Amino acid sequence: MPGTESLEDFYKNKGIPVPLCDVTGNFSVFKVEAKPVSHKQPVRYARREYYKISLSRGHNIYHYADKSLEVSGTTLLFFNPHVPYTFEHLGDADTSYFCIFKEEFFSEHLRGSLKELPMYALGGKPAYSLNAEQDEKVAQIFEKMLEEVQSDYRFKYDMIRNFIMEIVHNALKLQPAENLYKHVDANSRLTAVFSELLERQFPIESTSQKFSLRSAKDFAGHLNVHVNHLNRAIKLSTGKTTTNHIADRLLIEAKALLKHTDWNISEISYCLGFEEPAHFNHFFKKQTSSTPSAFRV
């Protein structure tokens, strides 16, 4: 989906070359040394095409779908490609570790799916607070991964998968952190995340691109919240329904494509996620009292 950060984007944004381990195994691991925070970054959500496990130290706020979690000390965090997230450093950043990997890294080696793990399931809690002993234990696992990716051992990725699952099981023995950071208006926050996720699907720039999140249920699934919760938050914040917001943005894009491209109606219909041109005609006429062809003239 447009706006989703790929692994290639990740390396480019960080200004680092793609490591050999990622080219061959869809996996990489990093150790980030302590550094001062120079200025406060604006809160911007992003979806990634990869999973991330992070051992974070210091005072931070993690914004995850409709939740914000304020943590001090050491926190083990699990982020997946299906939920937009971001974070803010509230103090100087201490030494931390993280690894990133695509679902393919596990797909042939894990019974079931990563999405079935509690920290990645719908409504799951991604953060686990660690004490000093737990911090040291998980840090040692990350150090083993750092060492192993540099080795020539034939089965090193099997070992790394085992290390990742060891981290997962260490987390499952703990209770997720519950000290949610309270915002003035949680409904407005969820509405903002929804709006950003909606907007990221545009503009439609080629006939092979397709608007894929078309319903409140689609967005709720990507935001890891119940559809009724999403609908209620958006209605309370804006006075309009989720469906209205989606239809309004879809109509703006439809008009732009009709006016500024030479694509035929069928192509535009497909790009906007309609199964049949007749469905697009019905939608457009309902919204504007005009057919797409008449609007184009």
Secondary structure, DSSP 8 states (H G I E B T S, - for coil): -TT-B-HHHHHHHHT----HHHHHHSEEEEEE--B---S------B-BSSEEEEEEEEEEEEEETTEEEEEEEEEEEEE-TTS-EEEEESS-B--EEEEEE-THHHHTTSSS-GGGSTTTSTT---EEEE-HHHHHHHHHHHHHHHHHHTS--TTHHHHHHHHHHHHHHHHHTS-----B---S-HHHHHHHHHHHHHHTT----STT------SHHHHHHHHTS-HHHHHHHHHHHHSS-HHHHHHHHHHHHHHHHHHH----HHHHHHHTT-SSHHHHHHHHHHHHSS-HHHHH-
